[in-house]
Amino acid sequence: MTQNQPPIPMENRIVYFYEIYGTLPRAGPGDNASTRKSYRMMKDVPEKPKILDIGCGPGMQTMELARLSKGKIIALDNHQLFLDKVNRDAKALGLSRHIETINQDMNTMNFKPESFDIIWAEGALNLMGFNNGLKACRPMLKRNGYIGVTELVWLKDHPSAEARQWAKEYAAMKNVPDNLRLFKNNSYKVIGHFTLPVSSWFENYYDPMQERINEIRKKYTGNAVATELIYSAQVEINGFKKCCGEVGYEFFVARKK
């Protein structure tokens, strides 16, 4: 873009963003098996818990939580198209009575103290800053309430230049021990944690994303904004394939002290 060109309106970027990401099964890496594994680490959960799903995206994990818990889930996101999909899927699966959607930015959450038995956030808290997110969630949890979250981490102490280039937008990324200290510093007791399998990056996220890129690449030939977003998504996929043993998502399950 030259100095004489006007800035690209954000609404235009959002349209093309949803062309790529809006139809994916998930808004980030993850899988139902990992959601189930994490939920089952939580002991003495009420029979029908109240759960806050922060940054729910298109809601794959929301549906799984509804099936697992039989409780009440508040699915929060600030993209209405995602919430519309959550509502459609909940109705189709007979889960509407368990799920309520709220269009709200996670940075402006104003739930009353001790509102939730469980707070869930798969790949979302980093948008607040992971430490800030842990701090913000704690007051909303009931006594002995649980938090289940995934966070991007370094899996090797000395990552390659390629890995650092791929993760350049995640400047605050830490390794697992450093993240465990964040939980301790925010008065949580970590119950367990594990690294998401590499397959969870591809089956419901990167593989569908690649298919979507292939579908729309010709459609937007000559469109600078769409081409930029398509290129960025392709670089992300290709880069992760080269460094998937050095970076990954860690699933942490912790309890409010």
C-alpha positions in Angstrom: 0.0 0.0 0.0 1.4 3.4 -0.9 1.0 6.6 1.1 -1.6 7.9 -1.3 -3.9 4.9 -1.1 -6.7 5.0 1.5 -6.6 2.3 4.3 -8.5 -0.8 3.6 -11.8 -0.7 5.6 -11.8 -3.3 8.4 -15.3 -4.5 7.4 -13.8 -5.6 4.0 -11.1 -7.6 5.8 -13.8 -9.3 8.0 -15.7 -10.4 4.9 -12.7 -12.1 3.5 -11.6 -13.4 6.9 -14.9 -15.3 7.1 -14.5 -16.6 3.5 -11.5 -18.5 4.9 -12.2 -19.1 8.5 -16.0 -18.8 8.9 -16.8 -22.2 7.5 -14.1 -24.2 9.4 -15.2 -26.8 12.0 -13.1 -25.1 14.6 -11.6 -21.6 15.1 -8.3 -23.2 16.1 -6.5 -26.4 16.9 -8.4 -28.9 19.0 -10.5 -32.1 19.0 -13.4 -33.6 20.9 -11.2 -36.3 22.4 -9.0 -33.7 24.1 -12.1 -31.8 25.3 -13.4 -35.0 26.8 -10.0 -35.9 28.4 -9.8 -32.5 30.0 -13.4 -32.4 31.3 -13.0 -35.8 32.9 -10.0 -34.6 34.9 -12.4 -32.4 36.8 -13.7 -34.2 39.9 -16.7 -33.4 42.1 -18.3 -31.3 39.4 -22.0 -30.5 40.1 -24.5 -32.7 38.4 -25.5 -29.9 36.0 -22.7 -27.3 36.1 -22.8 -23.8 34.8 -20.0 -23.3 32.3 -18.6 -20.3 30.5 -17.1 -21.0 27.1 -14.9 -18.0 26.3 -14.2 -17.4 22.6 -16.4 -20.2 21.6 -15.9 -19.7 17.9 -18.1 -22.0 15.8 -18.7 -24.1 18.9 -17.5 -27.7 18.3 -16.2 -27.9 21.9 -19.4 -26.1 23.1 -21.5 -29.0 21.7 -19.2 -31.6 23.3 -19.3 -29.8 26.7 -23.1 -29.8 26.5 -23.2 -33.5 25.8 -20.7 -34.2 28.6 -22.0 -31.9 31.3 -25.8 -31.8 30.7 -25.5 -28.4 32.3 -25.9 -24.8 31.2 -23.3 -23.3 28.9 -22.8 -19.6 28.2 -21.1 -19.5 24.8 -19.3 -16.1 24.4 -17.8 -14.7 21.3 -17.8 -11.3 19.6 -18.4 -12.6 16.1 -22.1 -13.1 15.5 -21.6 -15.4 12.5 -19.9 -17.9 14.9 -22.7 -17.5 17.4 -25.3 -18.1 14.7 -23.6 -21.4 13.8 -23.6 -22.4 17.5 -27.3 -21.7 17.7 -28.0 -23.7 14.5 -25.9 -26.6 15.6 -27.4 -26.7 19.1 -30.9 -26.8 17.6 -30.0 -29.5 15.1 -28.4 -31.6 17.9 -31.2 -31.1 20.4 -28.9 -29.2 22.7 -30.5 -25.7 22.6 -31.8 -26.0 26.2 -28.2 -26.3 27.4 -26.6 -23.5 25.4 -27.0 -19.7 25.5 -25.0 -17.5 23.2 -23.7 -14.0 24.1 -22.1 -11.5 21.7 -19.5 -9.9 23.9 -15.8 -9.1 23.8 -13.9 -11.2 26.4 -12.1 -8.1 27.5 -15.4 -6.6 28.7 -16.9 -9.6 30.5 -19.0 -8.4 33.5 -20.4 -11.6 35.0 -21.0 -11.6 38.8 -18.4 -13.1 41.1 -18.6 -16.8 41.5 -21.0 -17.3 38.6 -19.5 -20.4 37.1 -18.6 -23.9 38.1 -16.3 -24.2 35.1 -14.6 -21.7 32.7 -13.5 -23.1 29.4 -11.3 -21.4 26.8 -9.7 -23.4 23.9 -7.1 -21.1 22.3 -8.9 -17.9 23.4 -7.3 -16.5 26.5 -4.1 -15.4 24.7 -6.2 -12.7 23.1 -6.4 -11.1 26.5 -2.8 -12.0 27.4 -2.7 -15.4 29.0 -1.8 -14.1 32.5 -4.5 -11.4 32.3 -7.0 -14.0 31.2 -6.2 -16.3 34.1 -6.5 -13.3 36.5 -9.9 -12.2 34.9 -11.4 -15.7 35.1 -10.6 -16.5 38.8 -13.2 -14.1 40.4 -16.0 -15.5 38.1 -15.3 -19.1 39.3 -17.2 -20.5 42.3 -15.3 -21.8 45.2 -13.2 -24.8 44.0 -14.4 -24.2 40.5 -12.3 -25.4 37.5 -10.7 -23.8 34.5 -9.9 -25.7 31.3 -7.8 -23.8 28.8 -5.4 -24.3 25.9 -2.4 -22.1 25.3 0.3 -22.0 22.6 3.6 -23.1 24.1 7.2 -23.8 23.2 7.8 -27.5 23.2 11.6 -27.2 22.9 14.0 -25.0 24.9 15.9 -23.8 21.9 13.4 -23.5 19.0 14.7 -23.1 15.5 14.8 -19.9 13.5 11.9 -21.3 11.4 9.8 -21.9 14.5 10.5 -18.4 15.9 9.5 -16.9 12.5 6.2 -18.9 12.6 5.5 -17.7 16.1 6.6 -14.1 15.7 3.1 -12.8 16.4 3.1 -14.7 19.8 5.9 -12.7 21.5 4.7 -13.6 24.9 4.7 -17.4 24.3 6.2 -19.4 27.1 7.1 -23.0 27.8 5.0 -25.3 29.9 6.9 -24.8 33.2 6.6 -21.0 32.9 2.8 -21.3 32.2 2.5 -23.6 35.3 4.0 -20.8 37.3 1.4 -18.4 36.0 -1.4 -20.7 37.3 0.3 -20.8 40.7 0.8 -17.1 40.8 -2.9 -16.6 40.1 -4.0 -18.9 42.9 -4.9 -22.0 40.9 -3.9 -25.6 41.5 -3.1 -27.4 38.3 -4.8 -30.8 38.2 -3.3 -32.0 34.9 -2.0 -30.9 31.5 -1.1 -32.5 28.2 0.0 -31.4 24.7 -2.6 -31.6 22.0 -1.7 -34.1 19.3 -0.5 -32.8 16.0 -3.6 -34.3 14.4 -5.8 -31.8 16.2 -4.1 -29.0 14.3 -5.0 -30.6 10.9 -8.2 -32.6 11.1 -10.6 -29.9 12.1 -8.5 -26.8 11.3 -5.6 -26.7 8.8 -6.9 -29.4 6.5 -10.3 -27.7 6.1 -8.5 -24.4 5.8 -6.4 -25.7 3.0 -9.5 -26.9 1.2 -11.1 -23.5 1.6 -8.0 -21.7 0.4 -7.9 -23.9 -2.7 -11.6 -23.2 -3.4 -11.4 -19.4 -3.2 -7.9 -18.6 -4.5 -9.1 -18.3 -8.1 -12.3 -16.5 -7.0 -10.2 -13.6 -5.6 -7.5 -13.3 -8.2 -6.5 -9.7 -8.4 -8.2 -8.8 -5.1 -5.4 -7.4 -3.0 -7.1 -7.7 0.4 -8.3 -11.3 -0.1 -5.0 -12.3 -1.7 -3.1 -11.0 1.3 -5.3 -13.0 3.8 -5.1 -16.1 1.7 -1.3 -15.8 1.5 -1.1 -15.3 5.2 -3.2 -18.4 5.9 -1.1 -20.5 3.5 2.1 -19.3 5.1 0.8 -20.3 8.5 -0.1 -23.8 7.4 3.2 -24.4 5.6 5.2 -23.0 8.5 3.6 -25.2 11.1 4.3 -28.3 9.1 8.0 -27.4 9.4 8.0 -26.7 13.2 5.2 -28.8 14.7 7.5 -30.6 17.1 8.7 -27.2 18.5 5.4 -25.5 19.2 2.1 -26.8 20.2 -1.1 -26.2 22.3 -1.0 -27.4 25.9 -4.3 -28.2 27.6 -4.3 -27.1 31.2 -6.9 -28.1 33.8 -6.7 -26.2 37.1 -8.9 -25.5 40.1 -9.4 -22.3 42.0 -7.7 -22.3 45.3 
